[in-house]
Amino acid sequence: MTVLVTGAAGFIGFHVAKALLERGEPVLGLDNLNAYYDVKLKQTRLAILHAAKGFSLVQADIADPEAVTAAFAAHPALDRVVHLAAQAGVRHSMKDPHAYVRSNVGGQVVLLEACRRLKGLRHVVYASSSSVYGGNAKLPFSIHDRTDAPLSLYAASKKEQELIAHAYAHIWRLPVTGLRFFTVYGPWGRPDMAAYIFARRIMAGEPIPVFNNGDMRRDFTFIGDIVAGVIAALDRPPADDGRHPPAKLYNLGNSRSEPLPRYIALIEEALGRKAAIEHLPLQPGDVKETYADIEESRRDLGFEPRVSIEEGIPRFIAWFREYHKL
Ligand SMILES: NC(=O)c1ccc[n+]([C@@H]2O[C@H](COP(=O)([O-])OP(=O)(O)OC[C@H]3O[C@@H](n4cnc5c(N)ncnc54)[C@H](O)[C@@H]3O)[C@@H](O)[C@H]2O)c1
């Protein structure tokens, strides 16, 4: 039986695929290897997956119904899906809104259409985001809180993915689990995210952009904890009691709200260099604080974040230095 991992060339998809391969599960990756960030980094991740036994890749667009249908037809052993392919990035969603509608909203429908036709499909796990909580004042963010006031098109597209999944669970009784990830970082991380941008700029002697005077807090989650949560969710498809749709949602966060200056200080410490700071106003679409309530994730998935930023940042920086030979 094979797990389809969409976005397998991406940061989280790579780690999830690797962990599944390590526990002996065949993995089919699907990714379009788009150039939103350095394609070489995506290819290097894929080379590691290809070196493991049991990995194959379909290079295709998740929003292309024919390509996705063909991929499903060619792999009848698929029985579970981890759907991570998406156009990520809050700020970029102002520059290229259509990519979010196409890949995130359109891609969700294309994928679930293929899934509902697949005999023997056991579970679809897909990525949502802490950004669906918008500017909610009540902290920490609970899955019972309202999420109908997104601050960016990215957030709106992730909320839309949740709504579409719920409809498919209701109509087709498709077991689906959405995971709201909170700012994921770690080795093989994304070059468009803060840890990577800060590390690169500090090493280049360039100032780092800090928004809102650094008065921001984030729940930073180490990639290893996210992988453990994704796999725990995958192994626990929601039951269908015939009354409620078999659809679940969970927060996956470290459940600690850290001030941004603390995150920067740990990066400086790990690099052994001080950052020059360029102060900038809060960006449109950005939220001031995120903080995950993980009560349900603990209870249902046995999710327990283990890596603090004090441990995780040095691990990210060690990878960053090795990868860039710095
Ligand atoms: N990293 C985070 O902090 C974070 C936080 C919340 C949610 N998420 C979600 O987690 C998922 C994975 O994020 P990531 O950080 O690994 O991002 P990523 O950009 O590294 O990975 C996404 C992958 O999907 C691929 N992709 C994008 N559009 C595609 C399309 N139309 N067809 C096929 N492949 C496509 C990309 O090439 C990339 O390899 C995304 O759904 C993202 O929205 C991430």
The ligand as an SDF file (V2000), in Angstrom:
LIG
                    3D

 44 48  0  0  0  0  0  0  0  0999 V2000
    6.0650   25.9270    6.5140 N   0  0  0  0  0  0  0  0  0  0  0  0
    5.1400   26.4740    7.3010 C   0  0  0  0  0  0  0  0  0  0  0  0
    5.4460   27.1650    8.2800 O   0  0  0  0  0  0  0  0  0  0  0  0
    3.6790   26.2310    7.0200 C   0  0  0  0  0  0  0  0  0  0  0  0
    2.7520   26.7810    7.9260 C   0  0  0  0  0  0  0  0  0  0  0  0
    1.3960   26.5630    7.7000 C   0  0  0  0  0  0  0  0  0  0  0  0
    0.9810   25.8060    6.6250 C   0  0  0  0  0  0  0  0  0  0  0  0
    1.8940   25.2950    5.7600 N   0  0  0  0  0  0  0  0  0  0  0  0
    1.3940   24.4800    4.6430 C   0  0  0  0  0  0  0  0  0  0  0  0
    2.1270   23.2690    4.6070 O   0  0  0  0  0  0  0  0  0  0  0  0
    2.2600   22.8230    3.2600 C   0  0  0  0  0  0  0  0  0  0  0  0
    3.7040   22.5780    2.9180 C   0  0  0  0  0  0  0  0  0  0  0  0
    4.4200   23.8020    3.0970 O   0  0  0  0  0  0  0  0  0  0  0  0
    5.9950   23.9180    2.9510 P   0  0  0  0  0  0  0  0  0  0  0  0
    6.4620   24.8640    3.9840 O   0  0  0  0  0  0  0  0  0  0  0  0
    6.5950   22.5730    2.8530 O   0  0  0  0  0  0  0  0  0  0  0  0
    6.0690   24.6840    1.5330 O   0  0  0  0  0  0  0  0  0  0  0  0
    6.9520   24.3870    0.2410 P   0  0  0  0  0  0  0  0  0  0  0  0
    6.6980   25.5300   -0.6820 O   0  0  0  0  0  0  0  0  0  0  0  0
    8.3550   24.1020    0.6390 O   0  0  0  0  0  0  0  0  0  0  0  0
    6.3120   23.0610   -0.3430 O   0  0  0  0  0  0  0  0  0  0  0  0
    5.2070   23.0390   -1.2110 C   0  0  0  0  0  0  0  0  0  0  0  0
    5.5640   22.1660   -2.4030 C   0  0  0  0  0  0  0  0  0  0  0  0
    4.4130   22.0930   -3.2310 O   0  0  0  0  0  0  0  0  0  0  0  0
    4.7910   22.2440   -4.5680 C   0  0  0  0  0  0  0  0  0  0  0  0
    3.6680   22.8410   -5.2970 N   0  0  0  0  0  0  0  0  0  0  0  0
    3.1880   24.1110   -5.1690 C   0  0  0  0  0  0  0  0  0  0  0  0
    2.1500   24.2890   -6.0010 N   0  0  0  0  0  0  0  0  0  0  0  0
    1.9720   23.1090   -6.6570 C   0  0  0  0  0  0  0  0  0  0  0  0
    1.0680   22.6590   -7.6490 C   0  0  0  0  0  0  0  0  0  0  0  0
    0.1390   23.4800   -8.1460 N   0  0  0  0  0  0  0  0  0  0  0  0
    1.1590   21.3920   -8.0870 N   0  0  0  0  0  0  0  0  0  0  0  0
    2.1020   20.5490   -7.5960 C   0  0  0  0  0  0  0  0  0  0  0  0
    3.0040   20.9140   -6.6590 N   0  0  0  0  0  0  0  0  0  0  0  0
    2.9350   22.1860   -6.1860 C   0  0  0  0  0  0  0  0  0  0  0  0
    6.0110   23.1370   -4.5620 C   0  0  0  0  0  0  0  0  0  0  0  0
    6.8460   22.9240   -5.7060 O   0  0  0  0  0  0  0  0  0  0  0  0
    6.6990   22.7360   -3.2590 C   0  0  0  0  0  0  0  0  0  0  0  0
    7.6870   21.7620   -3.4950 O   0  0  0  0  0  0  0  0  0  0  0  0
    1.5690   23.8710    2.4000 C   0  0  0  0  0  0  0  0  0  0  0  0
    0.2510   23.4680    2.1620 O   0  0  0  0  0  0  0  0  0  0  0  0
    1.5750   25.1150    3.2780 C   0  0  0  0  0  0  0  0  0  0  0  0
    0.5130   25.9850    2.9470 O   0  0  0  0  0  0  0  0  0  0  0  0
    3.2400   25.4850    5.9330 C   0  0  0  0  0  0  0  0  0  0  0  0
  1  2  1  0
  2  3  2  0
  2  4  1  0
  4  5  1  0
  4 44  2  0
  5  6  2  0
  6  7  1  0
  7  8  2  0
  8  9  1  0
  8 44  1  0
  9 10  1  0
  9 42  1  0
 10 11  1  0
 11 12  1  0
 11 40  1  0
 12 13  1  0
 13 14  1  0
 14 15  2  0
 14 16  1  0
 14 17  1  0
 17 18  1  0
 18 19  2  0
 18 20  1  0
 18 21  1  0
 21 22  1  0
 22 23  1  0
 23 24  1  0
 23 38  1  0
 24 25  1  0
 25 26  1  0
 25 36  1  0
 26 27  1  0
 26 35  1  0
 27 28  2  0
 28 29  1  0
 29 30  1  0
 29 35  2  0
 30 31  1  0
 30 32  2  0
 32 33  1  0
 33 34  2  0
 34 35  1  0
 36 37  1  0
 36 38  1  0
 38 39  1  0
 40 41  1  0
 40 42  1  0
 42 43  1  0
M  CHG  2   8   1  16  -1
M  END
$$$$
